[in-house]
Amino acid sequence: MTRLVVKVGGAVAAESASRILGLREEGHEVVVVHGAGPQITAEMERRGIAVQFVNGRRRTTRAALDVVSESLQSVNAELCAAIGDPAVPVIGDQCGMLAVPVPPLGWVGDPLPCRPLAIVDALRAGRVPVVAPLAVGPLNVNADDAAAALALGLGARKLVFLTDVPGLLVDDELVDSIRAGDANRMLAAGAFDGGIVPKLRAAAVAASSGITAHIGVTAVVA
């Protein structure tokens, strides 16, 4: 049985349920980590809270953290409902997910590889843990980074990003694969911007530790 971590973007959360259930039916152990980016941004704008990103990560004030938490819990409930009975909701800060604070970004943390008991227990029971990426603090954790950290901590074989983009574009061409070292060099050179940056960064971290990562059709390998 192969253990997979599947990261689901907030924009495609509910529509991803069939893919998640399909992987489970194939005999995989599936851990889901979801974002809530569009929902958070829309609610912050509604409340008049400034929206700022630094290298793909949201600068998070205390007021913004409240919105992040509420939005993540809403998406978590929606995704769990779409998956159905196998789903087990897991809120990261409540299950002991840890992160190193990043003060320049506010209430934000860099996640640490971990193996939360709530997730392990759900997998042992044959269920699908659905994880909202908050860390003890609470701290806002980028969902892509959280997925990579959990993949490392849980000993996953594969990290899969379900997203609204087909894969990685290099010079406007969709590529089948990229090596982690090449990805890191291109990231350092500023070859990418926007939401693909944290995805590729997280995928390269996983790949460097022997976990094959997929962003759409693109495989990120060691």
N, C-alpha and C positions, 0 to 999 in steps of 0.2 A: 504494500500500500504506500503510495507516494503522498507526502505531505506538501501541500501547496499553500502559499499565501497569495491571495487575490486582492489587489487594490482597485477599488471602484471609485471613479470620480463622481463628485456630487451631481454633475450634469447628466450622468447616465445611471444613477444608483438603482432606481426601481426597475429600469429596463434590463439590468444585468442579472436579475434573479434567475432567469432561465439558463443562462450560461453557468452560473454558480451551481445550480441544481444538476445541470448536465455533467459537470466535473465530479460532483459527489456520486452520481449514478454510475460513473465510470470506475468508481472504487477509490477515488482519491480522498484523503483527509483535507478539508478546505477550511482555511481561516480567511475571513473577509475583513479588510480594513477599508473604510470609506471616508471620503471627504464630504465637504458641504460648501465648496467655494462659492458657487453662484448664489446659493441661499444666504450665506453670510454677507456677501457683498450687497445684495439687494436689501437686506434688513438693516445693515449699517447705513446705507444711503437713505433709507426711509427714516431712520432715527437721526440723521444729520451728523453721523460719525465719519471722520475722514478715512478713506480707504487708501492704504499705502502698501506697496510691496517692495522688498529688497531681495534681489536674486531669486525671485519666485516665491518668497516667503512673506507672509502677512505680518506687518508691524501691528502689534496687538496691545492696545491700552487696556486698562481695567474695564472700561465701558465696552470696548470691543470684545473682551474676553467673555463677558456675559452673553453677547450675541453669538459668539463662536460656540459656546457651550449649549445654548438653546437650539441653535441650528443643527449642530451635530446630533443632539438627542432626537430632534424631529426627523432627520434623515435616517437615523438608526432605526427608529420605530417604523418608518415607512419601508425600509429595506427588509427588516425582519418580517413585516406583514407580507411583503411580496414573496419572500422565500418560503414562508409558511412554518409548519410545525418544527422542522429541523433547526430553525434559527434560534440562537441564544444571544440576547443583547449583552454586550460587554462595554461599559463606559471606562475608558482607560485609566483615569485618575482614581476611580473607585476600585479597580482591580490591582492597583499597585504598579502601573507602568511608570518608569522613571525616565527623567530627562535632565540634562545639564542646562541650567538657565542661560539665556542669551540676552543679557540686559539691554544691548543697543536696540533690540527688537521689541522690548517691553516684556509682556507676560508670555514669553516664547521659550521653548526648550529644544535642545538637540537630543533625540531619543537614544536611550541605551539599549543594547540587545538584552532581551529579558524573556522570561518564560512564565507568565502569569498563571497562577493555579486555576483561575476561572476558565482560561482558554484550554489548558491541558485537560481539565475535567470534562469540558464540553466535547473535546475530540474523543476522549476515552468512551464517552457515552454515545458516540456516533453522530453527534450534532454538528452544527455549523456555527461557530462563534462569529459574531458580527461586531467588530470593534470600532468604537468612536475614538479617534486619536487625540486624547487629552492625557497629560501626565500629571503625576502628583504635584500639587502646588496650589491650585491647578495651573498648568501651563499649556498653551496652545502648541501643538506639535504638527508639523506638516505631515499630511497623510502618506505621502510617498516615502518620506524618511521613516515614518513609523512602521510602514509595511516592511521596509528593508530590515529595520532593527528587529522586528518580530520574526522575520524569516531566519535571521541569524540565531536569535535566541531559542527558537523552536526547532531548529535543525531542519528547516524546509529544504526540499530538493529544487523547488522552482518558485519564482516570484513573477506573477502575471499582472500586468497593468491593463485593466479594462477602461478604455478612454474613448473620447469622441474624435480622436485623430487616428488615421490608419497605421501610423508608425513613425519612425524617425526619418526626417528629410535632411539629406546632406546635399548641398548645392542644388536644392529644389528637386532632388531625386529620392524616392522612397528606397531605403536600403534594407536588405534582408537581415544583415547582421553587422555588428560593430564590436571591436574588442574594448574591454574596459579601459585599458591604457590609452587607446586612441580617443575614447569618449572623454576621459579626464583631461587630456591635452586640449581637445577642442573646447571643452567647457572653460578651461583656464584662459583660453584665447578669446573667449567671448563669442564663439561661433553660433551660439543659440541664445534665444531670449524667451521670456514668457513661461508658461506652464510646463514646457518640455524640460526646462532646466532642472527642477527638483526631481522629475521622473528619471531623467537620464543619470543624474548624480546618484540617486538611490539605487538604480539598476546597476551602475558601475560598482558601488559598494558591495552589493550582493554578489555580483559576478566575480569580483576579486577574491571572495571567500568561497568560491566554488558553487554558488547557486546560480543556475541559469535564469536569466531574467528576460521577459518579453514585454515590449511596448508595442501593442498592436502586432503587426507582422514582423517587427524587428527584434531579433535576438541579440542580447548583450551578453557576451561571453568573456571568459578569462583570457 
